[in-house]
Amino acid sequence: MRIHKEGIPTIALTILLVAGLKYLSNHFIGTEWIWLQYSVDTVLVCFTLFIISFFRIPNRSFHYSEHEIVSPADGKVVVIEEVFDEEYFHEKRLQISVFMSPANVHVNRYPIDGEVVYSKYHPGKYLVAWDPKSSTDNERHSIVVKNNKAVILVKQIAGALARRIVNYAEVGKSVKQNQELGFIKFGSRVDLLLPLDAKPAVKIGDKVKNGISVLATY
């Protein structure tokens, strides 16, 4: 396991904050309140470990396949339905959405090989990620990957806690399945808009992992 580069500033700031709070607690909490000191120390250690774990990148053996769409995110499948896409395709597509809780790994990866033909950031609201309107109203970054078998839109969506979307896509660049495409800080969701003839390999409520779980075949 390693720590994602996006987490270095946040972790450094957290350590400084925790050190400051530890200094204040030592200064203001007397020895007669030693149980309170232990409680504060426990909370500070747990908070630091949580922040560090949020930016973890676990060691994984990725799944590669020309005929399968691999999950771009860790989390739970919350949507499988046909929708009308007004942003890029202007037609019906099969949407599969993965909700990412703060406890999930938050690296996002490309679900297929191909060329990035579209990349656009959209400012917006910060509705809770499971709200259906979050797909169109929230801050988000959409990218489209095209190969000789399919064209897929991947949408990173901010949520009530996630206020920072990082996206590395560059239009015109070739990308590989499971290559890192970005990162979302502190919980949100990722939508995939697939061809209507794609066959879902998951059901609502399934837990999936980026780079490993197959969402659909095509």
C-alpha positions in Angstrom: 0.0 0.0 0.0 1.1 3.6 -0.7 -0.3 7.1 -0.2 -1.7 9.0 -3.1 0.1 12.2 -4.1 -3.1 14.2 -3.7 -3.1 13.4 0.0 0.4 14.7 0.9 -0.7 18.4 1.5 -3.8 17.3 3.4 -1.9 14.8 5.6 0.8 17.3 6.4 -1.9 19.9 7.4 -3.6 17.3 9.5 -0.4 16.4 11.4 0.2 20.1 12.1 -3.4 20.5 13.3 -3.2 17.4 15.5 0.1 18.5 17.0 -1.3 21.9 17.8 -4.4 20.3 19.5 -2.2 17.9 21.4 -0.1 20.8 22.7 -3.2 22.7 23.8 -4.7 19.6 25.5 -1.5 19.0 27.4 -1.4 22.6 28.5 -5.0 23.0 29.6 -5.9 19.5 30.9 -4.5 18.8 34.3 -3.2 15.5 35.6 -6.3 15.0 37.7 -8.2 14.7 34.3 -5.9 12.1 32.9 -8.8 10.1 31.6 -9.8 13.1 29.5 -6.3 13.4 28.2 -6.3 9.8 27.1 -9.7 10.3 25.4 -8.4 13.4 23.5 -5.3 11.5 22.4 -7.4 8.6 21.2 -9.6 10.8 19.1 -6.6 12.7 17.6 -4.8 9.4 16.7 -8.0 7.9 15.1 -8.6 11.1 13.1 -5.0 11.1 11.8 -5.2 7.5 10.8 -8.6 8.1 9.1 -7.1 10.9 7.0 -4.1 8.8 6.0 -6.2 5.8 5.1 -8.5 7.9 3.0 -5.6 8.6 0.6 -4.4 5.0 0.5 -3.7 3.1 -2.7 -3.9 -0.6 -1.9 -1.8 -3.1 -3.9 -4.1 -4.9 -6.4 -3.9 -7.3 -9.3 -6.0 -5.5 -11.9 -8.5 -7.2 -14.2 -8.0 -6.6 -17.9 -10.4 -7.5 -20.7 -11.3 -6.1 -24.2 -14.9 -7.1 -23.7 -15.5 -6.0 -20.2 -16.0 -2.6 -18.5 -14.1 -2.5 -15.2 -15.3 -0.4 -12.3 -13.6 3.0 -12.2 -14.3 3.4 -8.4 -14.6 1.5 -5.2 -18.0 1.6 -3.6 -21.6 0.4 -3.9 -23.7 0.2 -7.1 -26.6 2.5 -6.5 -28.1 3.0 -10.1 -28.6 0.8 -13.1 -31.0 2.3 -15.5 -31.6 3.9 -18.9 -31.2 7.6 -19.0 -31.2 10.3 -21.7 -27.8 12.0 -21.8 -28.0 15.7 -22.7 -24.3 16.5 -22.3 -22.6 14.5 -25.0 -24.5 11.7 -26.7 -27.9 13.3 -26.8 -29.5 9.9 -26.8 -30.4 7.2 -24.3 -27.6 5.4 -22.5 -27.3 2.7 -19.8 -26.2 4.4 -16.6 -24.3 2.5 -13.9 -23.4 4.6 -10.8 -21.1 3.7 -8.0 -21.4 5.6 -4.6 -18.1 6.1 -2.8 -18.3 6.5 1.0 -15.5 8.3 3.0 -14.2 4.9 3.9 -13.7 3.8 0.3 -10.5 4.0 -1.7 -11.0 7.2 -3.8 -8.7 6.7 -6.8 -10.6 6.6 -10.1 -9.5 4.5 -13.0 -10.3 4.2 -16.7 -12.9 1.4 -17.3 -11.7 0.6 -20.8 -8.8 1.1 -23.2 -9.3 3.9 -25.7 -8.7 7.6 -26.6 -10.0 10.5 -24.6 -12.2 12.4 -27.0 -14.0 14.7 -24.5 -13.1 16.3 -21.1 -15.1 19.0 -19.4 -15.4 20.4 -15.9 -18.8 21.6 -14.7 -19.2 23.8 -11.6 -22.4 23.1 -9.7 -24.1 22.3 -6.4 -23.1 19.9 -3.6 -26.1 17.7 -3.2 -25.7 14.4 -1.4 -24.2 11.9 -3.8 -27.2 9.5 -3.8 -29.6 12.3 -4.9 -30.6 11.5 -8.5 -30.1 15.2 -9.4 -26.5 15.1 -8.4 -25.6 13.6 -11.8 -26.7 16.8 -13.5 -26.7 19.5 -10.9 -23.5 18.9 -8.8 -20.0 19.9 -9.5 -18.6 17.2 -11.8 -16.0 16.4 -14.4 -17.0 14.3 -17.5 -14.7 12.5 -19.8 -15.5 10.3 -22.8 -13.3 7.4 -23.9 -13.7 5.8 -27.3 -12.3 2.6 -28.8 -13.3 0.5 -31.8 -16.0 -1.3 -29.7 -17.7 1.4 -27.6 -17.8 5.0 -26.5 -18.2 5.5 -22.7 -18.7 8.6 -20.6 -17.3 8.6 -17.1 -18.5 11.3 -14.8 -16.8 12.2 -11.5 -19.4 13.8 -9.2 -18.8 15.9 -6.1 -21.1 15.4 -3.1 -22.0 17.1 0.2 -18.5 16.3 1.6 -16.5 16.0 -1.6 -15.5 19.4 -2.7 -12.4 18.6 -4.7 -12.4 16.7 -7.9 -9.0 15.9 -9.5 -9.0 14.8 -13.1 -5.9 13.9 -15.2 -7.6 13.4 -18.6 -6.2 15.0 -21.7 -8.2 15.1 -25.0 -6.4 13.2 -27.7 -4.4 11.0 -25.4 -4.6 7.2 -25.5 -5.4 5.6 -22.1 -5.3 2.0 -20.8 -7.9 0.2 -18.8 -7.2 0.7 -15.1 -4.9 3.6 -15.7 -5.5 6.3 -13.1 -7.9 9.0 -14.4 -8.3 11.1 -11.2 -9.3 11.3 -7.5 -12.3 12.6 -5.6 -11.7 13.8 -2.0 -14.0 12.7 0.9 -16.8 10.7 -0.7 -19.0 11.0 -3.7 -20.0 9.0 -6.8 -18.9 8.0 -10.3 -21.4 7.6 -13.2 -20.8 5.6 -16.3 -22.9 6.1 -19.4 -22.7 2.9 -21.5 -24.1 1.8 -24.8 -27.6 0.4 -24.5 -26.5 -3.0 -25.6 -24.0 -3.3 -22.8 -24.9 -6.1 -20.4 -24.7 -5.3 -16.7 -22.6 -7.7 -14.7 -23.7 -6.2 -11.3 -26.9 -5.5 -9.5 -27.9 -2.6 -7.2 -26.3 -2.9 -3.8 -23.2 -4.8 -5.0 -19.9 -3.7 -3.6 -17.3 -3.1 -6.2 -13.6 -2.3 -6.4 -11.8 -0.1 -9.0 -9.6 -2.1 -11.4 -11.1 -5.4 -10.3 -14.9 -5.6 -10.5 -16.6 -6.0 -13.9 -19.6 -3.7 -14.2 -20.7 -4.7 -17.7 -19.7 -6.6 -20.8 -19.9 -5.3 -24.4 
